[in-house]
Amino acid sequence: MSIFSRKPALNAHRWVGVFISAFLYLICLSGTVVVFNQELERWEQPQIEEFEQVNPRAVDKALTTFADKYPQETEHYYVVFPTSGIPRLVVENDHTAFFADKSGNLLEKEAFDWSQMVLDLHYYLHLPSSFGMIAVSALGAVICMLVITGFFAHKKLVRDAFKWRRGGSGQAGRIDLHNRFGVWASPFHLMIGVTGTYFGMAGLILALVAQVDEGGDRQAVMDKVFTPEPVLSQPTNFPAVDTAISHFNEMDTGHKPIFLTVHDVGTPQQFIEIYAQVTDKLIYSENYRFNSQGEFLDTAHYDDGHWGKQLIYSIYRLHFGDFAGLPVKGLYFVLGIMLTALCVSGMDIWLVKQTNPPRLSRVWSAVVWGSVSALSLSALGALFLPVATTLSFWALLLLACGLSVIIPGLNRRFWLRTTSISLILLLTGYAIVHQAAFMSVASLQINIALLLLAIWCWWRAGHPLYKDA
């Protein structure tokens, strides 16, 4: 029997999907949320002054003040420009970060613990970073396998392209919707799987190539792929970032500055690098390099370099939808919901075929909607208490799963309503803490979405299919 015939493909698709569905779900859910990571960072501190442009002198003042106030040893200084996608000015070193106003006066410390927790969930599943990145990338490879086997398993791909049966037990409609989402969005899902696999496998490939070709020297391999740092010898003065920014502005490149890095702080090799988005390409940035006095040296040639270098440097924006503004983010969000729904519907279909084992069905509902409640309540807790958001998220999720094992009434309807209540509590707590800032643009763009989700969850809980689910 050919391995590409329908039955083996269907078996492989089903069992691999079931085995790791919970992990896939958390990765897909967090990835969908992370599409709006910049907006979530603004939401966590909505009171910070926002503006679109800042002059070089204000940047220099902010960095100088920051360096005087926090003189601890650091290898880097960073400046995040208000044209980065977050309309705020941030100055930081390797240890801490502060916002600054349009005049360069320091404001408050940057703190987005909850957003970072969600980002780390997507990157590492909260495992140690090196191992977690590889594990998550392996799940990216599984997504690719599920997309491919799903095609081979579907014997009426074209004829059923728009089929969606309604009524009855809901199983037929669930299968149709699973197949439609899987087919319609398959190019996106495959791209997400491939690029996601790259992030973790790149480190392993780098180590292998370094061992084979460079005697274990990873930096030598990195220098072939990414532009090596300039070799300099100069006085160790404080970096003239205002001069560098002024020279960059005079170049009139049409590229939008994202952030600035001062490398090798306090050494003769110190140099300034401005990362600027090339709006007509997917590459993360073109990098403009200046010496410590702010004199232009060269670019890193990502914009006009070898196509392979440009391809590698484009994977981040392609994976996260960080290009072309809100329309593309919105598209990635919708497609991300479709991928997340595939994880849920695939497991739901299997559970029905197994006659819905009570405990397993309740635990799966707790994973799906208990995780959303855990995200909401961990954000709520962070508003009032100095709690570790990672710890609170997993404690709440594991509690939800544990209770679902022993309490028969904790079905999907219960978890949908719990999610709705959790979201309303979060919005209430947010309004109490942030008061007037609750109505700012930084707040409303997230709060409106949370309110709509809360309403939908309560409405969906009333569906007849969830009476005993």
Secondary structure in CASP SS format (residue, H / E / C, confidence):
PFRMAT SS
TARGET T0000
AUTHOR 0000-0000-0000
METHOD secondary structure of the structure
MODEL  1
M C 1.00
S C 1.00
I C 1.00
F C 1.00
S C 1.00
R H 1.00
K H 1.00
P H 1.00
A H 1.00
L H 1.00
N H 1.00
A H 1.00
H H 1.00
R H 1.00
W H 1.00
V H 1.00
G H 1.00
V H 1.00
F H 1.00
I C 1.00
S H 1.00
A H 1.00
F H 1.00
L H 1.00
Y H 1.00
L H 1.00
I H 1.00
C H 1.00
L H 1.00
S H 1.00
G H 1.00
T H 1.00
V H 1.00
V H 1.00
V C 1.00
F C 1.00
N H 1.00
Q H 1.00
E H 1.00
L H 1.00
E H 1.00
R H 1.00
W H 1.00
E H 1.00
Q C 1.00
P C 1.00
Q C 1.00
I C 1.00
E C 1.00
E C 1.00
F C 1.00
E C 1.00
Q C 1.00
V C 1.00
N C 1.00
P H 1.00
R H 1.00
A H 1.00
V H 1.00
D H 1.00
K H 1.00
A H 1.00
L H 1.00
T H 1.00
T H 1.00
F H 1.00
A H 1.00
D H 1.00
K H 1.00
Y C 1.00
P C 1.00
Q C 1.00
E C 1.00
T C 1.00
E C 1.00
H E 1.00
Y E 1.00
Y E 1.00
V E 1.00
V E 1.00
F C 1.00
P C 1.00
T C 1.00
S C 1.00
G C 1.00
I C 1.00
P C 1.00
R C 1.00
L E 1.00
V E 1.00
V E 1.00
E E 1.00
N E 1.00
D C 1.00
H C 1.00
T C 1.00
A E 1.00
F E 1.00
F E 1.00
A E 1.00
D C 1.00
K C 1.00
S C 1.00
G C 1.00
N C 1.00
L E 1.00
L E 1.00
E E 1.00
K E 1.00
E C 1.00
A C 1.00
F C 1.00
D H 1.00
W H 1.00
S H 1.00
Q H 1.00
M H 1.00
V H 1.00
L H 1.00
D H 1.00
L H 1.00
H H 1.00
Y H 1.00
Y H 1.00
L C 1.00
H C 1.00
L C 1.00
P C 1.00
S H 1.00
S H 1.00
F H 1.00
G H 1.00
M H 1.00
I H 1.00
A H 1.00
V H 1.00
S H 1.00
A H 1.00
L H 1.00
G H 1.00
A H 1.00
V H 1.00
I H 1.00
C H 1.00
M H 1.00
L H 1.00
V H 1.00
I H 1.00
T H 1.00
G H 1.00
F H 1.00
F H 1.00
A H 1.00
H C 1.00
K C 1.00
K C 1.00
L C 1.00
V C 1.00
R C 1.00
D C 1.00
A C 1.00
F C 1.00
K C 1.00
W C 1.00
R C 1.00
R C 1.00
G C 1.00
G C 1.00
S C 1.00
G C 1.00
Q H 1.00
A H 1.00
G H 1.00
R H 1.00
I H 1.00
D H 1.00
L H 1.00
H H 1.00
N H 1.00
R H 1.00
F H 1.00
G H 1.00
V H 1.00
W H 1.00
A C 1.00
S H 1.00
P H 1.00
F H 1.00
H H 1.00
L H 1.00
M H 1.00
I H 1.00
G H 1.00
V H 1.00
T H 1.00
G H 1.00
T H 1.00
Y H 1.00
F H 1.00
G H 1.00
M H 1.00
A H 1.00
G H 1.00
L H 1.00
I H 1.00
L H 1.00
A H 1.00
L H 1.00
V H 1.00
A H 1.00
Q H 1.00
V H 1.00
D H 1.00
E C 1.00
G C 1.00
G C 1.00
D C 1.00
R H 1.00
Q H 1.00
A H 1.00
V H 1.00
M H 1.00
D H 1.00
K H 1.00
V H 1.00
F C 1.00
T C 1.00
P C 1.00
E C 1.00
P C 1.00
V C 1.00
L C 1.00
S C 1.00
Q C 1.00
P C 1.00
T C 1.00
N C 1.00
F C 1.00
P C 1.00
A C 1.00
V H 1.00
D H 1.00
T H 1.00
A H 1.00
I H 1.00
S H 1.00
H H 1.00
F H 1.00
N H 1.00
E H 1.00
M H 1.00
D C 1.00
T C 1.00
G C 1.00
H C 1.00
K E 1.00
P E 1.00
I E 1.00
F E 1.00
L E 1.00
T E 1.00
V E 1.00
H E 1.00
D C 1.00
V C 1.00
G C 1.00
T C 1.00
P C 1.00
Q C 1.00
Q C 1.00
F E 1.00
I E 1.00
E E 1.00
I E 1.00
Y E 1.00
A E 1.00
Q E 1.00
V C 1.00
T C 1.00
D C 1.00
K C 1.00
L C 1.00
I C 1.00
Y C 1.00
S C 1.00
E E 1.00
N E 1.00
Y E 1.00
R E 1.00
F E 1.00
N E 1.00
S C 1.00
Q C 1.00
G C 1.00
E C 1.00
F E 1.00
L E 1.00
D E 1.00
T E 1.00
A C 1.00
H C 1.00
Y C 1.00
D C 1.00
D C 1.00
G C 1.00
H C 1.00
W H 1.00
G H 1.00
K H 1.00
Q H 1.00
L H 1.00
I H 1.00
Y C 1.00
S C 1.00
I H 1.00
Y H 1.00
R H 1.00
L H 1.00
H H 1.00
F H 1.00
G C 1.00
D C 1.00
F C 1.00
A C 1.00
G H 1.00
L H 1.00
P H 1.00
V H 1.00
K H 1.00
G H 1.00
L H 1.00
Y H 1.00
F H 1.00
V H 1.00
L H 1.00
G H 1.00
I H 1.00
M H 1.00
L H 1.00
T H 1.00
A H 1.00
L H 1.00
C H 1.00
V H 1.00
S H 1.00
G H 1.00
M H 1.00
D H 1.00
I H 1.00
W H 1.00
L H 1.00
V H 1.00
K H 1.00
Q C 1.00
T C 1.00
N C 1.00
P C 1.00
P H 1.00
R H 1.00
L H 1.00
S H 1.00
R H 1.00
V H 1.00
W H 1.00
S H 1.00
A H 1.00
V H 1.00
V H 1.00
W H 1.00
G H 1.00
S H 1.00
V H 1.00
S H 1.00
A H 1.00
L H 1.00
S H 1.00
L H 1.00
S H 1.00
A H 1.00
L H 1.00
G H 1.00
A H 1.00
L H 1.00
F H 1.00
L C 1.00
P C 1.00
V C 1.00
A C 1.00
T H 1.00
T H 1.00
L H 1.00
S H 1.00
F H 1.00
W H 1.00
A H 1.00
L H 1.00
L H 1.00
L H 1.00
L H 1.00
A H 1.00
C H 1.00
G H 1.00
L H 1.00
S H 1.00
V H 1.00
I H 1.00
I C 1.00
P C 1.00
G C 1.00
L C 1.00
N C 1.00
R H 1.00
R H 1.00
F H 1.00
W H 1.00
L H 1.00
R H 1.00
T H 1.00
T H 1.00
S H 1.00
I H 1.00
S H 1.00
L H 1.00
I H 1.00
L H 1.00
L H 1.00
L H 1.00
T H 1.00
G H 1.00
Y H 1.00
A H 1.00
I H 1.00
V H 1.00
H H 1.00
Q H 1.00
A H 1.00
A H 1.00
F H 1.00
M H 1.00
S C 1.00
V H 1.00
A H 1.00
S H 1.00
L H 1.00
Q H 1.00
I H 1.00
N H 1.00
I H 1.00
A H 1.00
L H 1.00
L H 1.00
L H 1.00
L H 1.00
A H 1.00
I H 1.00
W H 1.00
C H 1.00
W H 1.00
W H 1.00
R H 1.00
A H 1.00
G C 1.00
H C 1.00
P H 1.00
L H 1.00
Y H 1.00
K C 1.00
D C 1.00
A C 1.00
END
